[in-house]
């Protein structure tokens, strides 16, 4: 019932097409941990990859999936030193520096926009 956004169709499709794989682990209690999270259900974190030309950086690609204009926060537990927008060839965009606030960056999306973020890690 309702719109595809309300029904969570995109998340359900990802769950169906990319199911979690369960691996045996020790029985010792572990605290929950996530490398990344996004504050808006309209934004999908599609890719996390090693930067092509930088051993000290990762590239995160996200897209707006609901056809809306939205501001979302990308939160990470990685030790990020610097964050910047980049193009698909991982070249920094003009005025690309993003302000880090408590290990998160604010991203603004237009409908169906794809953003690539280069995260330079502390050594």
ROMARRO-457355 format. One record per residue (C-alpha): residue in one letter; x, y, z; residue number from 1. Coordinates in nm, 4 decimals, decimal comma. Example, Ala and Ser with C-alpha at 12.3 -4.5 7.8 and 13.67 -1.06 7.14 Angstrom:
aa->a	xx->1,2300	yy->-0,4500	zz->0,7800	i->1
aa->s	xx->1,3670	yy->-0,1060	zz->0,7140	i->2
! end
This chain:
aa->x	xx->0,0000	yy->0,0000	zz->0,0000	i->1
aa->x	xx->0,1131	yy->0,3549	zz->-0,0660	i->2
aa->x	xx->0,4001	yy->0,4736	zz->-0,2825	i->3
aa->x	xx->0,7090	yy->0,2706	zz->-0,3670	i->4
aa->x	xx->0,9009	yy->0,4985	zz->-0,1298	i->5
aa->x	xx->0,6652	yy->0,4196	zz->0,1611	i->6
aa->x	xx->0,6707	yy->0,0480	zz->0,0809	i->7
aa->x	xx->1,0523	yy->0,0264	zz->0,0875	i->8
aa->x	xx->1,0695	yy->-0,1297	zz->-0,2587	i->9
aa->x	xx->1,4316	yy->-0,0274	zz->-0,3212	i->10
aa->x	xx->1,5586	yy->-0,1758	zz->0,0068	i->11
aa->x	xx->1,3581	yy->-0,4957	zz->-0,0529	i->12
aa->x	xx->1,5044	yy->-0,5259	zz->-0,4039	i->13
aa->x	xx->1,8587	yy->-0,4919	zz->-0,2700	i->14
aa->x	xx->1,7847	yy->-0,7489	zz->0,0021	i->15
aa->x	xx->1,6541	yy->-0,9929	zz->-0,2610	i->16
aa->x	xx->1,9329	yy->-0,9416	zz->-0,5138	i->17
aa->x	xx->2,2204	yy->-0,9122	zz->-0,2643	i->18
aa->x	xx->2,1330	yy->-1,1374	zz->0,0303	i->19
aa->x	xx->2,3501	yy->-1,1459	zz->0,3398	i->20
aa->x	xx->2,5849	yy->-1,4399	zz->0,3622	i->21
aa->x	xx->2,6183	yy->-1,5987	zz->0,7042	i->22
aa->x	xx->2,9620	yy->-1,7198	zz->0,8092	i->23
aa->x	xx->3,0505	yy->-1,9140	zz->1,1218	i->24
aa->x	xx->3,2128	yy->-1,7040	zz->1,3924	i->25
aa->x	xx->3,3219	yy->-1,7390	zz->1,7492	i->26
aa->x	xx->3,0570	yy->-1,7328	zz->2,0176	i->27
aa->x	xx->3,2218	yy->-1,4365	zz->2,1909	i->28
aa->x	xx->2,9892	yy->-1,1356	zz->2,2146	i->29
aa->x	xx->3,0561	yy->-0,8628	zz->1,9591	i->30
aa->x	xx->2,9336	yy->-0,5071	zz->1,9527	i->31
aa->x	xx->2,7511	yy->-0,3835	zz->1,6446	i->32
aa->x	xx->2,9730	yy->-0,2088	zz->1,3887	i->33
aa->x	xx->2,9121	yy->-0,0425	zz->1,0550	i->34
aa->x	xx->3,1663	yy->0,1259	zz->0,8285	i->35
aa->x	xx->2,9016	yy->0,3544	zz->0,6724	i->36
aa->x	xx->2,5459	yy->0,4697	zz->0,7236	i->37
aa->x	xx->2,3253	yy->0,7207	zz->0,5426	i->38
aa->x	xx->2,0635	yy->0,9294	zz->0,7216	i->39
aa->x	xx->1,7996	yy->0,9307	zz->0,4460	i->40
aa->x	xx->1,6094	yy->0,6305	zz->0,3079	i->41
aa->x	xx->1,5966	yy->0,8172	zz->-0,0258	i->42
aa->x	xx->1,9744	yy->0,7855	zz->-0,0660	i->43
aa->x	xx->2,1326	yy->0,4510	zz->-0,1540	i->44
aa->x	xx->2,4988	yy->0,3832	zz->-0,0811	i->45
aa->x	xx->2,5759	yy->0,1808	zz->-0,3918	i->46
aa->x	xx->2,9541	yy->0,1323	zz->-0,3911	i->47
aa->x	xx->3,2524	yy->0,1449	zz->-0,1578	i->48
aa->x	xx->3,5856	yy->0,0840	zz->-0,3299	i->49
aa->x	xx->3,9553	yy->0,1480	zz->-0,3001	i->50
aa->x	xx->4,0542	yy->0,4643	zz->-0,4879	i->51
aa->x	xx->4,2309	yy->0,3817	zz->-0,8144	i->52
aa->x	xx->4,5324	yy->0,6116	zz->-0,7728	i->53
aa->x	xx->4,5515	yy->0,6510	zz->-0,3946	i->54
aa->x	xx->4,6329	yy->0,3772	zz->-0,1467	i->55
aa->x	xx->4,5172	yy->0,6005	zz->0,1398	i->56
aa->x	xx->4,1649	yy->0,6665	zz->0,0067	i->57
aa->x	xx->3,8304	yy->0,5033	zz->-0,0668	i->58
aa->x	xx->3,5540	yy->0,6137	zz->-0,3016	i->59
aa->x	xx->3,1897	yy->0,5980	zz->-0,1955	i->60
aa->x	xx->2,9141	yy->0,6290	zz->-0,4592	i->61
aa->x	xx->2,5604	yy->0,7186	zz->-0,3598	i->62
aa->x	xx->2,2447	yy->0,8052	zz->-0,5499	i->63
aa->x	xx->1,9081	yy->0,9600	zz->-0,4752	i->64
aa->x	xx->1,6472	yy->0,6925	zz->-0,5529	i->65
aa->x	xx->1,3087	yy->0,8521	zz->-0,4741	i->66
aa->x	xx->1,3073	yy->1,1333	zz->-0,7295	i->67
aa->x	xx->1,3307	yy->1,3989	zz->-0,4602	i->68
aa->x	xx->1,5610	yy->1,6763	zz->-0,3491	i->69
aa->x	xx->1,7169	yy->1,5678	zz->-0,0219	i->70
aa->x	xx->1,9984	yy->1,6428	zz->0,2191	i->71
aa->x	xx->2,1595	yy->1,3358	zz->0,3739	i->72
aa->x	xx->2,4453	yy->1,2716	zz->0,6106	i->73
aa->x	xx->2,7051	yy->1,0085	zz->0,5248	i->74
aa->x	xx->2,8442	yy->0,8740	zz->0,8534	i->75
aa->x	xx->3,1566	yy->0,6586	zz->0,8715	i->76
aa->x	xx->3,3560	yy->0,4843	zz->1,1398	i->77
aa->x	xx->3,6700	yy->0,4955	zz->0,9249	i->78
aa->x	xx->3,9472	yy->0,7404	zz->1,0239	i->79
aa->x	xx->3,8759	yy->1,0032	zz->0,7561	i->80
aa->x	xx->4,1208	yy->1,2933	zz->0,7261	i->81
aa->x	xx->3,9623	yy->1,4662	zz->0,4256	i->82
aa->x	xx->3,6449	yy->1,4294	zz->0,2162	i->83
aa->x	xx->3,5763	yy->1,5686	zz->-0,1292	i->84
aa->x	xx->3,3352	yy->1,5225	zz->-0,4159	i->85
aa->x	xx->3,4884	yy->1,3668	zz->-0,7246	i->86
aa->x	xx->3,3820	yy->1,2691	zz->-1,0739	i->87
aa->x	xx->3,3485	yy->0,9108	zz->-1,1990	i->88
aa->x	xx->3,7191	yy->0,9102	zz->-1,2863	i->89
aa->x	xx->3,7895	yy->1,0031	zz->-0,9228	i->90
aa->x	xx->3,9209	yy->1,3500	zz->-1,0053	i->91
aa->x	xx->3,8260	yy->1,6082	zz->-0,7400	i->92
aa->x	xx->3,5476	yy->1,8397	zz->-0,8562	i->93
aa->x	xx->3,5680	yy->2,2186	zz->-0,8335	i->94
aa->x	xx->3,4841	yy->2,3420	zz->-0,4822	i->95
aa->x	xx->3,4761	yy->1,9776	zz->-0,3869	i->96
aa->x	xx->3,5954	yy->1,9844	zz->-0,0257	i->97
aa->x	xx->3,3331	yy->1,8614	zz->0,2168	i->98
aa->x	xx->3,3374	yy->1,9633	zz->0,5803	i->99
aa->x	xx->3,3804	yy->1,6722	zz->0,8193	i->100
aa->x	xx->3,1582	yy->1,6967	zz->1,1256	i->101
aa->x	xx->3,2098	yy->1,4174	zz->1,3787	i->102
aa->x	xx->3,3091	yy->1,1664	zz->1,1093	i->103
aa->x	xx->3,0178	yy->1,2560	zz->0,8825	i->104
aa->x	xx->2,9631	yy->1,4728	zz->0,5753	i->105
aa->x	xx->2,6516	yy->1,6552	zz->0,4552	i->106
aa->x	xx->2,5469	yy->1,5754	zz->0,0979	i->107
aa->x	xx->2,2780	yy->1,7500	zz->-0,1088	i->108
aa->x	xx->2,1029	yy->1,5524	zz->-0,3824	i->109
aa->x	xx->1,8724	yy->1,6503	zz->-0,6668	i->110
aa->x	xx->1,6313	yy->1,3861	zz->-0,8062	i->111
aa->x	xx->1,8172	yy->1,0697	zz->-0,9128	i->112
aa->x	xx->2,1579	yy->1,2379	zz->-0,8782	i->113
aa->x	xx->2,4695	yy->1,0229	zz->-0,8371	i->114
aa->x	xx->2,7494	yy->1,1541	zz->-0,6143	i->115
aa->x	xx->3,0990	yy->1,0131	zz->-0,5710	i->116
aa->x	xx->3,2872	yy->1,1021	zz->-0,2539	i->117
aa->x	xx->3,6617	yy->1,0540	zz->-0,2151	i->118
aa->x	xx->3,7523	yy->0,9851	zz->0,1479	i->119
aa->x	xx->4,1212	yy->1,0256	zz->0,2332	i->120
aa->x	xx->4,2087	yy->0,8204	zz->0,5408	i->121
aa->x	xx->4,4488	yy->0,9023	zz->0,8222	i->122
aa->x	xx->4,7478	yy->0,6719	zz->0,8433	i->123
! end
